Amino acid sequence: MEIETLRTVLGWAAIINLAVMLFWWVMLTVAKDWMFKMHRHWFGLTDVKFNEIHYLLFGQYKLANFLLFIAPYLALRIIG
């Protein structure tokens, strides 16, 4: 695989993951009550536990996106 192809794949993967994170954030902002009711029904979560889980997962998703896609993409852009 050529470096240019890998750079393109990493760039688009990062964009797609950022779009997923934006959608997740919008859903938590706009439809948090609906999401909480759905999760409470399925898993019996409290409001505090629901917030903890989403805060933790959102942070891990951001970190994974940076480490797996954005940082390698930037490294490939730097080397040429």
Contacts in CASP RR format, 6 or more apart in sequence:
PFRMAT RR
TARGET T0000
AUTHOR 0000-0000-0000
METHOD contacts of the structure
MODEL  1
MEIETLRTVLGWAAIINLAVMLFWWVMLTVAKDWMFKMHRHWFGLTDVKF
NEIHYLLFGQYKLANFLLFIAPYLALRIIG
3 76 0 8 1.000
3 79 0 8 1.000
3 80 0 8 1.000
6 76 0 8 1.000
7 73 0 8 1.000
7 76 0 8 1.000
7 77 0 8 1.000
10 69 0 8 1.000
10 70 0 8 1.000
10 72 0 8 1.000
10 73 0 8 1.000
10 76 0 8 1.000
11 69 0 8 1.000
11 70 0 8 1.000
11 73 0 8 1.000
13 68 0 8 1.000
13 69 0 8 1.000
14 65 0 8 1.000
14 69 0 8 1.000
14 70 0 8 1.000
14 73 0 8 1.000
17 61 0 8 1.000
17 65 0 8 1.000
17 69 0 8 1.000
18 65 0 8 1.000
20 61 0 8 1.000
21 58 0 8 1.000
21 61 0 8 1.000
21 62 0 8 1.000
21 65 0 8 1.000
24 58 0 8 1.000
24 61 0 8 1.000
25 58 0 8 1.000
27 35 0 8 1.000
28 35 0 8 1.000
28 54 0 8 1.000
35 50 0 8 1.000
36 45 0 8 1.000
36 47 0 8 1.000
36 50 0 8 1.000
39 45 0 8 1.000
39 50 0 8 1.000
40 46 0 8 1.000
40 50 0 8 1.000
45 53 0 8 1.000
END
